[in-house]
Amino acid sequence: MALSKEVSQDIFPYLRIYTDGTVERYAGTEVTPPGFDSQTRVLSKDISIISPSARIYRPHDDSITSNQKLPVLIYFHGGAFCIASPAEPIYHRLMNQVASLAKAIVVSVDYRLAPENPLPAAYEDSWAALQWILGGGRGEPWLEEYADFERLFLSGDSAGANITHHLSLRVKKCDLRPNTKVKGIAMIHPYFWGKDPIGNEVGDTIRRAMVEKWWMFVCPSDKGCDDPYINPFVDGAPSLKCVGSENVIIFVAEKDILCDRGKAYYDNLVKSEWQGNAEIVETQGEDHVFHIFNPDCENAHALIKRWASFIS
């Protein structure tokens, strides 16, 4: 019997790295094929966008009116920048729900993951996808036929919400399609952090240490947890007045270790010189991305319904 390989790093509960460079992921590896979802009557297919790939969703023709143009949601999944994909069953189910409830085209981006591709790879892939859509999504029939590019939304959960924030700063400087604006940004349980603990982080030393370990793993920067990628309030981070949308909604969960960071983002946004409408929605009694892991609970239905109404 061969000897077991030696472990180099264990990034619980996401993955393990062996001394030979092999990466073994504990989660986020399941795959669901695209197609027609009979429950939501949403169609999906996988597409390629220059560098990143994506899964695109649209409501079936029998659930929309003839020649109806639909809002476009660009979605970035969570997973601490190191696990998951649009094909993972929990995300595939979620995108079907949102596309159906919001009557929207959804483009769920499959960005590269750490440690094989440490940050900023995820940001660059996501930006490439957004640029393609800002440019009209040329070559993709579902976008060319159904998309209303004047109703473009960015959204993500956890690490994906972090990506959404950074793309919103970049899109304000971009004018690839004059009639295209980011109508709204929805951040769900955003993954922001900082060297100095705030709020409920102060007494939760175990989970705080885990979050810090995850971040240093995917972004081994000498700035640590005060890198502007993870701390939007640190000196040197772009001002929140540059957020590139006039409508922002932030979802937080009471028991989430990231809850107070989401609240701080909202507070700093409304106090900045940003000109727009911001809203924060807190779900009591729930933890991080509960709507993904427990999608049939009452609070999950409420969150997804509110999110869909923000888009539609």
Salt bridges, closest charged atoms under 4 A:
ASP10 OD2 - ARG16 NH2 3.64
ASP20 OD2 - LYS5 NZ 3.75
ASP46 OD1 - ARG55 NE 2.66
ASP61 OD1 - ARG58 NH1 3.06
ASP62 OD2 - ARG41 NH2 2.48
ASP62 OD1 - HIS60 ND1 3.15
GLU116 OE1 - ARG25 NH2 2.83
GLU124 OE2 - ARG170 NH1 3.27
ASP125 OD2 - ARG112 NE 2.84
GLU140 OE2 - LYS45 NZ 3.03
ASP148 OD2 - ARG151 NE 2.83
ASP196 OD1 - LYS195 NZ 3.24
GLU201 OE1 - ARG208 NH1 2.83
GLU201 OE2 - ARG261 NE 2.68
ASP204 OD2 - ARG207 NE 2.78
GLU212 OE2 - ARG208 NH2 2.98
ASP256 OD2 - HIS288 ND1 2.77
GLU273 OE1 - LYS241 NZ 3.73
GLU279 OE1 - ARG306 NH2 2.58
GLU282 OE1 - LYS263 NZ 3.24
ASP287 OD2 - ARG207 NH1 3.38
ASP296 OD1 - ARG93 NH2 2.43
